[in-house]
């Protein structure tokens, strides 16, 4: 049901939405730190982007069969030294009147994963049209993911489009074999913190 692909061009596609979000997180952290007596410098850099393409076969039948809250889970894919899994909700997790097609990612057990793991990442989920271009997308700003995790702690929900609108658009989305393609781009970030004294020391060393 799932096919994993590494697509280098996703870097360029993610940059306009990921970079401003990262800068916003850093600004808020710096502001919080500057108000305290002992301040630190927070820096975030993008380590890697991993792309996963999930192929959902027989989507028209699945759309009719799955109720609200039921999901389709992808295979594992690798990004930034971590293993991830995409969960796709054709009718969202709630809202009977106007349910939203939703998706999230979670850290999962990997071959070399320790008993607990933490990663900071931003993500973009896109439902593709028949030409492979994003038709509906959502972006989840950088946040911390944990393994193992509790609901709401290690996963973030993104809402793409109403289920009604997606159903209307299916002829332009599914291929001749009634397959829908959902792409997930995960940008893994490295957040580093250092004291203000250490930051000034680095600047002095750079200038010498």
Secondary structure, DSSP 8 states (H G I E B T S, - for coil): -EE----TTHHHHHHHHHHHHHHHHHHHHHHHHHTSSS-EEEEEEEEEEEEEEEEETTHHHHHHH--TT--EE---EEETTEEEEEEEETT-SS-SSS-EEEEEEEE---TT--SSEEEEEEEEEEEE-TTS-EEEEEEEEEEEEEES--TTTS---EEEEEHHHHHHHHHHHS-TTS-EEEEEEEEEEEEEEEEHHHHHHHHHHHH-
